[in-house]
Amino acid sequence: MKGSTPAGTAGEQEAARWVHGMFARVARRYDLLNHLLSLNVDRYWRARTASRLRDVLRRPDARVLDICCGTGDLALALERARGAGVMASDFCHPMLAAAAAKFARRGCRSTLFEADALALPVAAGSLDCITAAFGFRNLANYRAGLVEMRRVLKPGGVAAILEFSQPPNPLLAALYGFYSRRLLPAVGGLVSGSRDAYAYLPESVRKFPGAERLAAEMRAAGFAEVGFERMSFGIVALHTGVAGTGVNLRN
């Protein structure tokens, strides 16, 4: 299992630079396109993720980090579920600037910092929960990303990855493929002004490991109690894993 491979890039560093530049270009219209292209269902996916994590979020003094946070929508959902602020990080400064403006408008108590998800400035075994929503598949090395998530969790800490997936139903998979390859780049490119970004995004979903494969990779990275929940007929999947034992995830 390798990582993100944008067309025309060679190696992990070049892939990471391309992804960074791509997100910098689309940051201003990112929220609008997320809601438009998902018909606002992306709000439900994040709310469902926060609900599944409610037990760990409500631990006294829980330390929670959302990586690849983008403009901060999952961090906001986690804060609402927890009733207290969380931490959120991203390696793309324009995305963090958009998140900071949103947090300020909403009186958010969460904190932001700039960091590479493959080398977090976080002590080993220091977090109760780490999450990633629609950003994990953009990492230059998926296995290294899982290992880093495992490194920073306390025993009993929970990792959650909300990510696009391939619908198991062949007909739905074909319809979703048509939408993502034809309509999404056209609409995304028109609204954002960056057609290459919205051509890359569906291609990154196509190349990303299926739900079963990602679950297997989480186990190989040292997670226990690994499971996944498909949502919206399998268009997305929420993957969870525990560092050690002692946590029950809500259904």
Secondary structure as UniProt FT lines:
FT   TURN            7..8
FT   HELIX           12..26
FT   HELIX           27..29
FT   HELIX           30..37
FT   TURN            38..40
FT   HELIX           41..52
FT   HELIX           54..57
FT   TURN            60..61
FT   STRAND          64..67
FT   TURN            70..71
FT   HELIX           73..82
FT   STRAND          87..90
FT   HELIX           93..105
FT   TURN            106..107
FT   STRAND          111..114
FT   TURN            117..118
FT   TURN            124..125
FT   STRAND          127..133
FT   HELIX           136..138
FT   HELIX           142..152
FT   STRAND          153..164
FT   HELIX           170..178
FT   HELIX           179..183
FT   HELIX           184..192
FT   HELIX           195..207
FT   HELIX           211..220
FT   TURN            221..222
FT   STRAND          224..231
FT   HELIX           232..234
FT   STRAND          236..243
//
